[in-house]
């Protein structure tokens, strides 16, 4: 279960060592935007050592520098041997970008004695080109488990103002979700950047969930609880999902081929949604 992903600067040891205690399902140890150019080497070493010496209970994602930076291979040389769960490559614009990175990851895994394909990929899409190529990016390589939209850089590339309402990225967010679902992977939404606006965060997270995103990134620990709550099934959702399967069982016991609940026929999409709700509830430790 990956409802929330919390960005943490890779060059801040006091923050990195507390990653497990911030409530996020995943942490993103950042080697890119959160790190100034003169701190890149220090951040890479710190993240390498943290992965080597710490026991993380949450999922660990490492955001590396873009291909254009010339630093991405150095990042992977240090990070892949420590076996993070996922690498997040940035400014991904095509399937070829993904394949280039995956191929090099395979070389590093082989050198390190790690089975090829151990470390997965979550491409970060933050350009107009990336949005338009998002389906091909999502299906580019077997390592890809999800795609993630970053709207700050995207709006700059679109030459559009970034607003809280987000109309300027509505198409892009929708496109990312459709691409991910078509490719059979997950979709993650951009962070809400005003950490003091809790109601705005909740509204934006609810909107993202309504579009079909699996979860949302956060840039502050203060955002995590709200994002987790929004992307978790409610008690009402869980009760309804349980009732769906109860009614199906009752119908089978009576020899009925079709059953209804609250006046609505229970078809495959309803069953699939109910199963997903119960799967999430179990992952949250709820007794079903």
C-alpha positions as CSV (number, residue, x, y, z in Angstrom):
1,X,0.0,0.0,0.0
2,X,1.4,3.3,-1.1
3,X,-1.0,6.2,-0.2
4,X,1.6,8.8,0.7
5,X,5.1,9.4,-0.5
6,X,7.1,11.9,1.5
7,X,10.0,13.8,-0.1
8,X,13.1,14.1,2.2
9,X,16.2,16.0,1.2
10,X,19.1,13.6,0.7
11,X,21.6,15.9,2.4
12,X,19.9,16.3,5.7
13,X,21.0,13.4,8.1
14,X,18.8,14.5,11.0
15,X,15.7,14.2,8.7
16,X,16.8,11.0,6.9
17,X,17.4,9.1,10.2
18,X,13.8,9.9,11.3
19,X,12.2,8.8,8.0
20,X,10.5,5.8,9.5
21,X,8.7,8.0,12.1
22,X,6.9,10.4,9.8
23,X,3.9,8.3,9.0
24,X,4.3,8.0,5.2
25,X,3.9,4.7,3.4
26,X,7.0,5.6,1.3
27,X,9.8,8.1,1.7
28,X,11.6,9.6,-1.3
29,X,15.2,10.3,-0.5
30,X,15.9,13.1,-2.9
31,X,19.2,13.6,-4.7
32,X,17.7,16.1,-7.2
33,X,15.7,19.3,-6.7
34,X,16.1,19.4,-2.9
35,X,19.9,19.3,-3.1
36,X,22.0,22.2,-4.3
37,X,24.7,21.5,-6.9
38,X,27.6,21.8,-4.4
39,X,25.9,19.2,-2.2
40,X,25.2,16.5,-4.7
41,X,28.2,14.3,-3.7
42,X,27.4,14.7,0.0
43,X,23.8,13.8,-0.5
44,X,24.6,10.7,-2.6
45,X,27.0,9.4,0.1
46,X,24.6,10.1,2.9
47,X,21.7,8.3,1.1
48,X,24.0,5.4,0.3
49,X,25.1,5.1,3.9
50,X,21.5,5.4,5.2
51,X,20.4,2.6,2.9
52,X,23.4,0.5,3.9
53,X,23.1,0.9,7.7
54,X,19.5,1.7,8.5
55,X,16.6,-0.7,8.7
56,X,13.6,1.1,7.1
57,X,10.2,-0.2,7.8
58,X,8.6,2.0,5.1
59,X,9.2,1.7,1.4
60,X,12.3,3.6,0.2
61,X,12.4,5.4,-3.1
62,X,15.4,7.4,-4.3
63,X,14.9,10.3,-6.7
64,X,18.0,10.6,-8.9
65,X,19.2,13.4,-11.1
66,X,18.0,13.6,-14.7
67,X,19.8,12.2,-17.7
68,X,20.7,15.7,-18.9
69,X,22.6,16.4,-15.7
70,X,25.3,13.8,-16.3
71,X,25.0,12.7,-12.7
72,X,22.4,9.9,-13.0
73,X,25.0,7.1,-13.5
74,X,27.0,8.2,-10.4
75,X,23.7,8.2,-8.5
76,X,22.9,4.7,-9.6
77,X,26.5,3.4,-9.0
78,X,26.2,4.4,-5.3
79,X,22.5,3.6,-4.7
80,X,21.6,0.4,-6.6
81,X,24.1,-1.8,-4.6
82,X,22.1,-0.8,-1.4
83,X,18.9,-2.2,-2.9
84,X,16.3,0.6,-2.4
85,X,12.8,-0.5,-3.3
86,X,12.4,2.0,-6.2
87,X,14.4,4.5,-8.2
88,X,12.6,7.6,-9.3
89,X,14.2,9.0,-12.5
90,X,13.4,12.6,-13.2
91,X,12.4,14.6,-16.4
92,X,11.4,11.4,-18.2
93,X,10.2,12.3,-21.7
94,X,10.1,9.0,-23.6
95,X,10.2,5.2,-23.3
96,X,13.9,5.3,-24.5
97,X,14.8,7.3,-21.3
98,X,13.3,4.6,-19.2
99,X,15.0,1.8,-21.1
100,X,18.4,3.6,-20.9
101,X,18.1,3.9,-17.1
102,X,16.8,0.4,-16.7
103,X,19.7,-1.1,-18.8
104,X,22.3,0.7,-16.7
105,X,20.5,-0.4,-13.5
106,X,20.9,-4.0,-14.7
107,X,24.6,-3.5,-15.2
108,X,25.0,-2.2,-11.7
109,X,22.9,-5.0,-10.3
110,X,25.1,-7.6,-12.1
111,X,28.3,-6.0,-10.8
112,X,26.8,-6.0,-7.3
113,X,25.7,-9.6,-7.3
114,X,22.0,-8.5,-7.2
115,X,19.4,-10.4,-9.3
116,X,18.5,-8.3,-12.3
117,X,15.2,-6.4,-11.9
118,X,15.4,-6.3,-8.1
119,X,15.1,-2.5,-8.0
120,X,12.0,-1.1,-9.6
121,X,11.3,2.2,-11.4
122,X,8.8,5.0,-10.9
123,X,9.4,7.5,-13.7
124,X,8.7,11.2,-12.8
125,X,6.8,12.9,-15.7
126,X,7.2,16.7,-15.5
127,X,7.3,17.9,-19.1
128,X,4.8,18.3,-21.9
129,X,6.7,15.7,-23.9
130,X,6.5,13.3,-21.0
131,X,2.8,13.7,-20.6
132,X,2.1,13.0,-24.3
133,X,4.4,9.9,-24.1
134,X,3.1,8.8,-20.7
135,X,1.6,5.5,-21.9
136,X,4.8,4.5,-23.7
137,X,6.7,5.5,-20.6
138,X,4.5,3.4,-18.3
139,X,4.9,0.3,-20.4
140,X,8.5,0.8,-21.4
141,X,10.1,-1.7,-19.0
142,X,9.2,-4.5,-16.6
143,X,10.8,-2.5,-13.8
144,X,8.1,0.2,-14.0
145,X,5.6,-0.1,-11.2
146,X,4.1,3.3,-11.3
147,X,4.3,6.7,-13.0
148,X,4.2,10.0,-11.1
149,X,3.3,13.5,-12.3
150,X,5.3,16.6,-11.1
151,X,3.3,19.7,-11.8
152,X,5.7,22.4,-10.7
153,X,8.2,21.8,-13.5
154,X,5.4,20.8,-15.9
155,X,3.6,24.1,-15.6
156,X,6.9,25.9,-16.3
157,X,7.3,23.8,-19.4
158,X,3.7,24.5,-20.4
159,X,4.4,28.3,-19.8
160,X,1.3,28.3,-17.6
161,X,0.9,29.8,-14.1
162,X,0.7,27.2,-11.3
163,X,-2.6,27.7,-9.4
164,X,-4.2,26.0,-6.4
165,X,-7.3,25.2,-8.5
166,X,-5.1,23.3,-10.9
167,X,-7.1,23.8,-14.1
168,X,-3.9,24.2,-16.0
169,X,-2.9,20.6,-15.2
170,X,-6.3,18.9,-15.3
171,X,-5.6,17.4,-18.8
172,X,-2.1,16.2,-17.8
173,X,-3.3,14.6,-14.5
174,X,-6.1,12.8,-16.4
175,X,-3.7,11.7,-19.1
176,X,-1.3,10.2,-16.5
177,X,-4.0,8.2,-14.8
178,X,-5.3,6.8,-18.1
179,X,-1.8,6.0,-19.3
180,X,-1.0,4.2,-16.0
181,X,-4.2,2.2,-15.9
182,X,-3.8,1.2,-19.6
183,X,-0.3,-0.1,-18.9
184,X,-1.4,-1.9,-15.7
185,X,0.7,0.2,-13.3
186,X,-0.2,2.8,-10.5
187,X,-0.4,6.6,-10.8
188,X,0.7,9.1,-8.2
189,X,-0.2,12.7,-7.9
190,X,1.9,15.8,-7.6
191,X,2.4,17.4,-4.1
192,X,0.3,20.2,-2.9
193,X,2.9,22.8,-2.1
194,X,1.1,25.1,0.4
195,X,2.0,23.3,3.6
196,X,-0.1,25.7,5.7
197,X,-3.4,25.2,3.8
198,X,-4.8,21.9,5.2
199,X,-8.2,22.4,3.7
200,X,-6.7,23.1,0.3
201,X,-4.6,19.9,0.6
202,X,-7.6,17.8,1.5
203,X,-9.6,19.2,-1.4
204,X,-6.7,18.6,-3.8
205,X,-6.1,15.1,-2.5
206,X,-9.9,14.2,-2.8
207,X,-9.9,15.6,-6.4
208,X,-6.8,13.5,-7.2
209,X,-8.4,10.4,-5.8
210,X,-11.5,11.1,-7.8
211,X,-9.4,11.2,-11.0
212,X,-8.1,7.7,-10.2
213,X,-4.7,8.4,-8.6
214,X,-3.5,5.7,-6.2
215,X,-1.9,8.2,-3.8
216,X,-0.1,11.5,-3.6
217,X,3.3,12.9,-2.8
218,X,4.0,15.2,0.1
219,X,6.7,17.7,0.7
220,X,6.1,18.1,4.5
221,X,5.4,15.5,7.2
222,X,2.4,17.8,8.2
223,X,0.7,16.7,4.9
224,X,1.0,13.0,5.5
225,X,-2.0,12.3,7.8
226,X,-4.4,14.1,5.5
227,X,-3.2,12.3,2.4
228,X,-3.3,8.9,4.2
229,X,-6.8,9.6,5.3
230,X,-8.1,10.6,1.9
231,X,-6.6,7.7,0.1
232,X,-7.7,5.1,2.7
233,X,-11.1,3.5,2.6
234,X,-13.6,4.8,5.1
235,X,-15.5,2.6,7.6
236,X,-18.5,3.1,5.4
237,X,-16.6,2.0,2.3
238,X,-15.4,-1.1,4.1
239,X,-18.9,-2.0,5.4
240,X,-20.3,-1.7,1.9
241,X,-17.6,-3.8,0.4
242,X,-18.1,-6.5,2.9
243,X,-21.9,-6.4,2.3
244,X,-21.3,-6.8,-1.5
245,X,-19.6,-10.2,-0.9
246,X,-22.2,-11.2,1.7
247,X,-25.0,-10.6,-0.8
248,X,-23.1,-12.5,-3.5
249,X,-22.7,-15.5,-1.2
250,X,-26.4,-15.3,-0.2
251,X,-27.3,-15.3,-3.9
252,X,-25.2,-18.3,-4.7
253,X,-26.7,-20.2,-1.7
254,X,-30.1,-19.5,-3.2
255,X,-29.1,-20.4,-6.7
256,X,-29.4,-16.9,-8.0
257,X,-27.3,-15.8,-11.0
258,X,-27.9,-12.1,-10.4
259,X,-28.1,-10.2,-7.1
260,X,-28.6,-6.6,-6.1
261,X,-27.7,-4.4,-3.2
262,X,-29.7,-1.3,-2.2
263,X,-31.6,-1.6,-5.5
264,X,-28.5,-1.7,-7.7
265,X,-27.4,-4.8,-9.6
266,X,-24.0,-6.1,-8.4
267,X,-21.8,-6.3,-11.6
268,X,-18.1,-7.0,-12.1
269,X,-17.0,-3.3,-11.6
270,X,-18.7,-3.2,-8.3
271,X,-17.2,-6.5,-7.2
272,X,-13.7,-5.3,-8.3
273,X,-14.0,-2.0,-6.4
274,X,-15.2,-3.9,-3.3
275,X,-12.3,-6.3,-3.5
276,X,-9.8,-3.4,-3.8
277,X,-11.4,-1.7,-0.7
278,X,-11.0,-4.9,1.3
279,X,-7.5,-5.4,0.1
280,X,-6.5,-1.9,1.3
281,X,-8.3,-2.4,4.6
282,X,-6.3,-5.6,5.3
283,X,-3.1,-3.8,4.3
284,X,-4.0,-1.2,7.0
285,X,-4.3,-3.9,9.6
286,X,-8.1,-3.9,9.8
287,X,-9.8,-7.2,10.6
288,X,-12.2,-8.1,7.8
